[in-house]
Amino acid sequence: MATAFAVTAMTLSANAAEPVQLYAAGSLRSALTEVSAAFETTTGVKVQAKFGASGTLKDEIEGGAPAQVFASANMEHPQTLAAAKQSGPVVLFARNQLCALARPGLTVATATLLDRMLDPGVRLGTSTPRADPSGDYAWEVFRKADKLRPGAFTTLERKALQLVGGPGAPAAAPGRSVYAMLIAEGKADLFLTYCTNAAEARREVTAATVVALPDNLAVGADYGLTVLANTPPDAYRFAMFVLSADGQRVLAKYGFSAPLQ
């Protein structure tokens, strides 16, 4: 599929253009900010990025937002655009996993994670399903939990605090992690989020704990990249840069797995 990007880019003229308009999942903010800076250094072309919940960004693009490249935390949203002929092919460009971020002082391990999630005294934070793939992945964890302990899905769905990804969600200060902020402020005791987000939050709240999900609850996240229809050549150049060895090294630096891993 990456070849399709390359072929399209080669068939377009290389005229100077305005900045590439990138719409990308919030979990990619740090990684794609660095990738964009490297692309600008290499090509002289700037990238103007908007980060947010992938489902919300997809809705904006469907409504006419001026996106040129869409980097989603799932494959479904960009595939929806491709099926509607609003974009070209969708390429799997990175993988992530769900982890649990635990507040300082909360004792929890992989083996006891489900017990803690079900504990009525533990506030469980998630993102917002449908608006944000991270929320959808959390609900997938809940469904897996229900197979282990019937009734767990209902309990977890009812107690989950949808703290990010939806309308009116809090925003952290520039350069700060919203997950670190929510844990530090006591808004959640446990937060189901991407492992990359959890690791970033722990660098700010060093006493917090990042807990891997047990194999029977583990959920992975496939990230999809697409270039919108009728966009200039530099959008394809940027997409190819993300897929390049240089782009993939930056993604790996921030904890993302390569597509073939």
C-alpha positions in Angstrom: 0.0 0.0 0.0 2.9 2.4 0.7 3.8 1.9 -3.0 0.5 3.5 -3.9 1.6 6.7 -2.0 4.9 6.7 -3.8 3.4 6.2 -7.3 0.9 9.0 -6.7 3.6 11.4 -5.4 5.7 10.7 -8.5 2.9 11.5 -10.9 2.2 14.9 -9.3 4.2 18.1 -10.1 6.6 19.3 -7.5 5.5 22.9 -7.3 6.0 24.8 -4.1 3.0 24.6 -1.8 1.5 25.9 1.4 2.2 24.0 4.6 1.0 20.4 4.6 -2.2 20.2 6.7 -1.9 17.2 9.0 -4.8 16.0 11.1 -3.5 13.4 13.6 -4.5 11.4 16.7 -3.6 13.1 20.0 -1.4 10.1 21.0 0.9 11.0 18.0 1.5 14.6 19.1 5.0 14.2 20.3 6.1 11.8 17.7 4.7 13.5 14.7 5.8 16.9 15.9 9.3 15.6 15.7 8.7 13.9 12.4 7.3 17.1 11.0 10.3 19.1 12.1 12.6 16.6 10.5 10.5 16.7 7.3 10.8 20.5 7.3 14.5 20.3 7.7 14.9 17.8 4.9 12.4 19.4 2.4 11.9 23.0 3.4 8.2 22.3 3.5 6.3 23.2 6.7 3.7 21.0 8.4 0.7 22.5 10.1 -0.8 20.0 12.5 -4.1 19.6 14.3 -4.1 16.9 17.0 -7.2 15.4 18.6 -9.5 12.4 18.9 -9.4 10.5 15.7 -13.2 10.0 15.4 -13.8 13.7 15.9 -11.1 14.6 13.3 -12.7 12.1 10.9 -16.1 13.8 11.3 -14.5 17.2 10.7 -12.8 16.0 7.5 -16.1 14.5 6.3 -17.6 17.9 6.9 -15.0 19.7 4.7 -12.1 20.5 7.1 -9.0 21.3 5.1 -7.0 18.2 6.1 -4.5 16.8 3.6 -3.0 14.0 5.6 -4.9 12.0 8.2 -3.1 9.9 10.8 -5.6 8.0 12.8 -5.3 5.8 15.9 -7.3 3.1 14.2 -7.8 1.8 10.6 -11.6 2.2 10.5 -11.8 6.0 10.4 -9.4 6.5 7.4 -10.9 3.5 5.7 -14.3 5.2 6.0 -12.8 8.3 4.1 -11.2 6.0 1.5 -14.5 4.2 0.9 -16.2 7.5 0.3 -13.5 8.5 -2.2 -12.4 11.3 0.1 -8.9 9.9 0.4 -6.5 7.5 -1.2 -5.3 4.2 0.1 -4.9 3.6 3.9 -1.6 2.4 5.1 -0.9 0.8 8.5 2.1 2.9 9.7 2.4 2.2 13.5 1.1 0.0 16.3 0.4 0.7 19.9 -1.0 -1.2 23.0 -3.3 -0.3 25.8 -1.8 0.0 29.3 -3.1 1.1 32.7 -1.7 4.2 34.3 -2.0 4.0 38.1 -1.9 7.0 40.4 0.9 7.2 43.0 0.1 5.1 46.0 -2.2 2.7 44.3 -0.8 -0.8 44.5 -1.6 -2.7 41.3 0.2 -5.2 39.1 -0.7 -7.0 35.9 -2.0 -10.0 37.8 -4.3 -7.9 39.9 -5.4 -5.3 37.4 -8.9 -6.6 36.7 -9.6 -6.8 40.4 -8.6 -3.1 40.7 -10.6 -2.1 37.7 -13.7 -3.7 39.2 -13.1 -2.4 42.7 -15.9 0.1 43.5 -13.4 2.3 45.4 -11.2 2.7 42.3 -12.0 5.5 39.9 -11.4 4.2 36.4 -10.6 6.7 33.6 -11.0 6.1 29.9 -11.3 8.1 26.7 -14.7 8.5 25.0 -15.9 5.7 22.8 -16.7 6.5 19.1 -15.2 9.9 19.4 -11.7 8.5 20.2 -10.4 5.0 19.3 -8.7 4.8 22.8 -12.2 4.7 24.3 -13.2 2.0 21.8 -10.2 0.0 22.7 -11.0 0.3 26.4 -14.5 -1.0 25.7 -12.8 -4.0 24.0 -10.9 -4.6 27.2 -14.3 -4.5 29.0 -15.7 -7.1 26.7 -12.7 -9.4 27.2 -13.1 -8.9 31.0 -16.8 -10.1 30.7 -15.6 -13.4 29.2 -13.4 -13.9 32.3 -16.0 -12.7 34.8 -19.6 -12.5 33.5 -21.1 -9.2 34.4 -17.8 -7.4 34.3 -18.7 -5.4 31.1 -21.7 -3.9 32.7 -19.8 -3.0 35.9 -16.9 -1.4 34.0 -19.1 0.4 31.5 -21.1 2.0 34.3 -18.1 3.1 36.3 -15.8 4.2 33.5 -15.2 8.0 33.7 -14.9 9.2 30.1 -12.4 12.0 31.0 -10.8 12.7 27.6 -11.7 12.6 23.9 -15.1 14.0 24.1 -16.6 17.5 23.9 -15.4 19.7 26.8 -12.6 17.4 27.7 -9.8 19.2 29.7 -6.6 20.2 28.0 -3.2 20.2 29.6 -0.8 23.0 29.3 1.3 23.0 26.1 4.0 20.3 26.3 2.3 18.6 29.2 0.4 15.3 29.4 -3.3 15.4 30.1 -3.1 12.0 31.6 -0.4 13.1 34.0 -2.6 16.1 34.9 -5.7 14.0 35.6 -3.8 11.4 37.7 -2.0 14.2 39.6 -5.3 16.0 40.3 -7.0 12.8 41.5 -9.6 12.7 38.8 -8.8 9.0 38.2 -7.0 6.3 40.2 -6.5 4.1 37.1 -6.5 5.2 33.5 -6.8 2.9 30.5 -4.8 4.6 27.7 -2.2 3.8 25.2 1.1 2.6 26.5 2.9 5.5 24.8 0.6 8.0 26.6 1.1 6.2 30.0 4.9 6.3 29.6 4.8 10.0 28.7 2.6 10.7 31.8 4.9 8.8 34.1 7.8 11.0 33.0 5.9 13.9 34.6 4.4 12.0 37.6 7.3 9.7 38.4 5.5 8.0 41.3 2.8 6.8 39.0 2.9 3.3 37.7 2.5 1.9 34.1 0.9 -1.5 34.2 0.8 -3.9 31.3 -2.5 -5.6 30.6 -2.5 -9.4 31.1 -2.6 -11.4 27.9 -6.3 -12.2 28.3 -7.2 -8.5 28.4 -4.5 -7.2 26.0 -5.7 -4.9 23.2 -3.5 -3.6 20.4 -4.1 -0.5 18.3 -3.3 -0.3 14.6 -2.7 3.3 13.3 -3.8 4.2 9.7 -2.4 6.9 7.4 -4.1 8.3 4.4 -3.8 11.3 2.1 -6.9 13.2 1.3 -8.2 13.5 -2.3 -7.1 16.4 -4.5 -4.2 17.5 -2.3 -0.8 18.9 -3.4 2.3 16.7 -3.9 3.8 17.8 -0.6 1.1 15.9 1.3 2.2 12.7 -0.4 5.9 13.6 0.3 5.0 14.0 4.0 3.1 10.6 4.1 6.1 8.9 2.5 8.4 10.5 5.1 6.3 9.1 7.9 6.7 5.7 6.3 10.4 6.1 5.7 13.2 4.7 7.9 13.7 8.2 9.4 10.0 8.6 10.2 9.8 5.1 11.7 12.8 5.7 13.9 11.1 8.7 15.4 7.9 6.7 16.0 9.9 3.9 17.6 11.6 6.5 19.9 8.2 7.4 21.3 7.2 3.7 21.9 5.3 2.9 18.7 5.9 -0.5 17.0 6.7 -0.8 13.4 3.8 -2.1 11.2 5.3 -5.5 10.6 6.1 -6.2 14.3 
